[in-house]
Amino acid sequence: MHASDPAIGALARLPQWVILAVLAVLMIVGIAVRGVVGAVAFGLVTAFLAWLLYLSWQQLRPLDRLARAAVIVLTLGVTIVLAFPR
């Protein structure tokens, strides 16, 4: 049993569009709102994507791992930029 099993089970019971809608709203808030609020919203998206990458790491081919890790780095970069606006 994996520690993430209860969370995965809860997510699996939700309609697929709910997860996508929540991620989309968090991304929009992250981009629209500067400062801490935007950084936290985008940081939640980054954390969720990193968690999914962690869970699927063993099943991915090396190129897929690289591509998904690049997305994590990109979203982390956006989070940092949002956290420290000019």
ROBAPA-660974 format. One line per 3 residues: their letters; for each residue y, x, z of C-alpha. Coordinates in steps of 0.1 Angstrom, whole numbers, always signed. Example, Ala and Ser with C-alpha at 12.3 -4.5 7.8 and 13.67 -1.06 7.14 Angstrom:
2
as) -45 +123 +78 ~ -11 +137 +71
END
This chain:
86
mha) +0 +0 +0 ~ +34 +12 -9 ~ +65 +7 +13
sdp) +83 -10 -17 ~ +56 -36 -22 ~ +73 -64 -2
aig) +106 -58 -21 ~ +87 -57 -55 ~ +69 -89 -46
ala) +102 -107 -37 ~ +118 -95 -70 ~ +87 -106 -90
rlp) +91 -142 -76 ~ +127 -144 -89 ~ +134 -155 -124
qwv) +141 -125 -146 ~ +176 -136 -154 ~ +187 -134 -118
ila) +181 -97 -115 ~ +199 -91 -148 ~ +228 -113 -138
vla) +232 -96 -104 ~ +232 -62 -120 ~ +257 -74 -147
vlm) +280 -88 -120 ~ +278 -56 -100 ~ +286 -35 -130
ivg) +316 -57 -140 ~ +329 -56 -104 ~ +324 -18 -104
iav) +344 -13 -136 ~ +371 -39 -129 ~ +378 -30 -93
rgv) +389 +6 -85 ~ +383 +24 -53 ~ +357 +19 -27
vga) +347 -17 -37 ~ +341 -7 -73 ~ +322 +25 -63
vaf) +300 +6 -39 ~ +292 -20 -65 ~ +283 +6 -91
glv) +265 +27 -65 ~ +242 -3 -58 ~ +234 -4 -95
taf) +227 +33 -95 ~ +205 +30 -64 ~ +185 +1 -79
law) +179 +21 -111 ~ +169 +52 -92 ~ +145 +31 -71
lly) +129 +17 -103 ~ +126 +52 -118 ~ +110 +65 -86
lsw) +84 +36 -87 ~ +76 +41 -124 ~ +77 +80 -125
qql) +39 +85 -126 ~ +35 +62 -156 ~ +63 +76 -177
rpl) +60 +103 -204 ~ +82 +133 -200 ~ +107 +122 -226
drl) +110 +87 -210 ~ +115 +104 -176 ~ +143 +125 -191
ara) +160 +95 -207 ~ +159 +74 -175 ~ +170 +103 -154
avi) +200 +107 -178 ~ +210 +71 -172 ~ +208 +77 -134
vlt) +231 +107 -138 ~ +255 +87 -160 ~ +258 +58 -135
lgv) +261 +83 -106 ~ +290 +99 -125 ~ +307 +66 -130
tiv) +303 +58 -94 ~ +319 +91 -84 ~ +348 +85 -108
laf) +353 +50 -94 ~ +353 +63 -58 ~ +381 +87 -65
pr) +406 +70 -88 ~ +438 +89 -97
END
